[in-house]
Amino acid sequence: MNETKESGQPIVSLIMPFFNNKELVGKMIDSILANTFEDWELLAIDDGSSEETLAYLSHYTADSRVKIIKRETTPKGAQTCRNLGMAHAQGQYWMFVDSDDYLTPACIGTRVEWIEKRQDLDFMVFPSAVYINDVFEPHAPEDIFGYNVHNDDLKGFARRELPFIVWSNIYRADSLRKAHLLWDTKLLSLQDADYNVHAIMAGLRYEYAYVAPDYGYRIRHSQGSVSAKICTPEHFKSNLYASVKFFKTYQERFGHKYDRFIYEGVLRLYNRVFSNGINKQYAVEMVRIVKKYNRFYGTIMALQVFSTLFLEKILPKKLARQIPMALYLFNLDKRKKNISKRIKPIF
């Protein structure tokens, strides 16, 4: 399994955008190098890092499997880098990984072994864990993905509850090429959900692997992370674009079947970006979008938003936001607990 093919092409291409954070990128590459399966290439796509970062990482290219490629095209962003990586990838299978995470030593080999047994599938989904303070935590109850616990994955994605992430998966390269699946460079967040929804909509066949978690999603709180930037005007604009795209994508295929769940996904965004008070202009624009695609749910959201604006005059802003959202927040918490219960027997 570790023997390189006669063509010289690797079996697996790992596509990894990176931007600075040299120590974390180095740790991720170290975890890839530590994998027992050796027939891979790492396409590390530089998104405009400092010379210091590039100098720090340059020694990794002493291993011919590690290739650092500079992004020359625009726009800046992980999606552009992933598209560039796909254009260069030579592997039979592709894995999209993030530059600050962690792979277990068995990760690549296990994924190849499973998908090679399933020639009928276009990709397979593997369970993940979290990586906290450089410690792999396979039994963490939250921030884990890749478990077959949703009754309808498209419903989960519509709700932004993410049954799996792209780094949960190993994809058959020919399947992605035939489906012409590229990353949407207009999205600053929710890229994984968008990519996976379009993979499912394209008819790609997949199943979940029932194995131990093999990928560690790093939990950290830094000013450079996406979660720290979600309240910027650029991310507001991206989230509005994502909401429109989800309504269009689902309605073109399923009519109004998933409208309720997309509305709940908009509420999830709303409650995530507004941890305290709300941005009236952004909130009103979210209402307008929901109402355009479903008048009933748009009217409900309008009542929720304008109730908050009224309550802010007499209550603390966070409480004023939460009260009109109480039923949604209660149901969201209930779903989270139910999902956690369904995951427990897998550990």
C-alpha positions, 0 to 999 in steps of 0.5 A: 500500500505504501509503494509508489505507482510506476507512473510516479504519480502519488495516490493521494493529493493533500491540498492545504491553503496557508497564510502565515501562522508558521508554527501551526503550519509546521505542526500540521506538516509534521503530522502529515509526514508522520503518517504511516502511508507514504504515497502522497503529495502535499500541495501547500498553497501560499495565500500571500504569507510573509517571507519569514513564514516561507523561509521557516517552512522551506526546509519541508520541501527537502521531502519531494512530496511537499510542494509549496505553491504561491497563489498568483491569481485573485481573489485572495482566500482559501477557496482560490488556493484550493482551486489552484491546488486542484489544478496541480493535484496528480493524485487519484484521491484528494483530501482538503486539509486546513493548515492549523489542524492535525492528522493522526498517523493512520489517517491517510492510509485508513482513508485510502484503504476504505475508499479503495474497497468502495469503487461504487463511491465518489467520496467517503466521510470519516469522523473527526475530533478536536485538537486543543493545546496540541492534544488530540481529543477523540472523545470531545462532545462538541465541534466534531463532524463526520458522524452519520447522525443526521437523518437528512444531510441536506437538511443539516447543511441547510440549517448550517449544522454541518454533518461533515466538513471537507477535511472529513472526507477523501474524494475520488479526483475523477469524480470531482473533475467530472462534476466540475466542482470548484470552490466559490471564491465569493464566500469568506465563510461557509465554504465547506457547506457550499462545496459539500451541498453541491457535491451531493446535488451533483449526484456524488455517491458517499457513505460514512466510515465507521472508524476511530476519529482520524482528523483533529480540528484545532480549537483556538481563539485568535484575531486571525481566525475566521470566527474572529472576523465574522462581524466585518462588513466583508463577512456580512456581505458574504453571509448574505450572498451565501443565504441567497445561494442556498435558497436558489440552490435548494429551490431549483432542485426541491422547490420549497421543501427545505425552506424552513431549514434554510431559514433556520440556517439564516437564524443560526448565522444571525445569532452567531454574528450578533452575540450582543446587540444587532446590526440593524442594516444587516438584520433587515437585509437578512429579513429581505432575503428570507422574505424574497424566497419564502414570505411566511418565514420572512415575515416571522423573521421580520417579527423577530428582528423588530421585536429585538429592536423594540426590546433593546430600548428597555432590556440589555441588548443580548437579552433583547436578541435572545427573547424573540429567538427563544423557541429557535434557540431552545430547539437548536440546543435540543438538537445538539443534545440529541446529536451528542447522544447519537454520537456517544456509542461510536466512541 
